[in-house]
């Protein structure tokens, strides 16, 4: 039985969108092990792109390339070209701090800092040189409103962020990313630790945010990919244990008329 596809944006046409993220002939190595093989992909601006595939196929590793988080892993090495808004992110002139401001990341497990709700949101802007109290307050409120959290926490901004529920903590982490005004938001299984109600809130939030941001999400939940994404990329592990791209296209096509039988087998639950 196929996953039911419910179009969220019937007017979306990738051909009419600018390319925001691009990989060309991308290979990722951890030491001598090749984790990703020859991935070429163009991700459109102001769209939600889902990365799906079995565990270990390199979805998260691919996601982390776009803000160079893999730089933090010893012996990680990239071959090929990776661009954000047409600029090669591995160029020697690229400031990695500025790149990570432009390309924010939300992790699988909510990771609020052990400080107040207010200070969690203010942390990024302060690190980037903003110190005016009124400006910081405006940024905090705007970010919490954008993340659909303001009404729930506006009267307890000085309380510890660790006291929030799991779903609230994840929305707080999204607000923390929004506070530094990114262009791209990477989400690595942002709902895997949340209950169904909290998950739907995050999904609704993504559909609101995509009006202004480019979002890329890694998910193992086929229903979620079908519900929220505009584009879907299916990845698999090949015989040499390297992850590679099998099929990429509009979510409506991937879920209703996949071109590769391996894609159909995965989304219908025959393997993976």
Secondary structure, DSSP 8 states (H G I E B T S, - for coil): -------S-TT--GGGS-EEEEEEEEEEEETTEEEEEEEEEEEETTSEEEEEESTTSSHHHHHHHTTTGGGGSTTEEEEEEEEETTEETTSTT--HHHHHHHEEEE-SS----SSBHHHHHHHHHHHTT---HHHHHHHHHHHHHHTT-HHHHTT-TTSBGGGS-HHHHHHHHHHHHHTT--SEEEEESTTTTS-HHHHHHHHHHHHHHTTTSEEEEE-S-HHHHHHH-SEEEEEEE-TTS-EEEEEEEEHHHHHHS-SSHHHHHHHTTS--
